[in-house]
C-alpha cells in the first residue's frame, strides 16, 4: 500500500512540474499524429515493463528512434516556452 502511495505522489509531483513548464492553452497545439505517437510510446512502456518476451522487446527497440524524436520535440518546445 505504501508503494502505491509513493507512486501516486511521484505522479502528482511530475504533473505539477509539467504544468509549470507547459500549459497547453489550445488542444489543437498537439497534432493528431503526435498524440497517436505519444500513446504508442506509453503502450510500449507498459509492454516492456510487464513483458519478458524477446519478440516484444525487439519490436519496442525498433520504435525507440520515433520515441526519441517525439520527446526531443516536446523538450524543445518546453524550453522555448520557458525562455
N, C-alpha and C positions, 0 to 999 in steps of 0.2 A: 504494500500500500504506500509506503514511504517513497519507494522508487517511482511510482506513478505520479505522486505529488511533485516530486523533483522534476519529472519530465514536463508536467503541466506548467510548472514555474519557469522552466527553461524556455518553453514555447512562448509563454506570455512575455518573458523578457526579450526574446528575439523579435516578437511582433512589435513591442514598444520601440525597440531600436530601429526597426524597419520604418515605422511610422514617422520617426524623427527625420529619417533620411529622405523618404519619398512619400509624397501624398499624391495619390492618383486622383486628380481633380475630375478627370473625364475618362470613363471606362473605354472610350474609343482610343485612348493613348496606347492601349495594348492591342496589337494586331491579332487577328484571329489565328494566324499561323503560329504566332509566338505563344499564344495561350495553349494551343494544342501541343507545341513542343515542350512547354513547361509541365503540362500534365503527363506527357510521355516520360519526362525526366523523373517526376515523382513516382510514376509506376515502376520505372527501372530501379529506383532507390528502394522501393518496397520489395521488389522481387529479389534484389541482391542480398538484402538483409535477411530474408526469410527462406531463401532457396540455396541449396548446396548442390547445384546441377551445372555441370561444365557447359552444356549447350546454352543455357540461360546466361551464364557468365560471359560466354563468347559474344552472344547477341548484344548484351549490355556494353561490353567493351567496344564493340563497333559503333555504338551510339555516343560514346564519350566525347568525340570530337564535336558533335552537334550540341551536346550539353555545355561544353566548354564555351563555345561561341555565344550561346544564349546567355549564360551567366556573365561573360565578359561584356556583352552588350548592356545588360542590366547595370552592372557595376559602373560602366562608363556614363550611363545616363544619370545614375545616382550621384556620381562625382560632379557632373555638370550642374546638377540642381543644388548641390551644397556649396558650390564656389561662390 
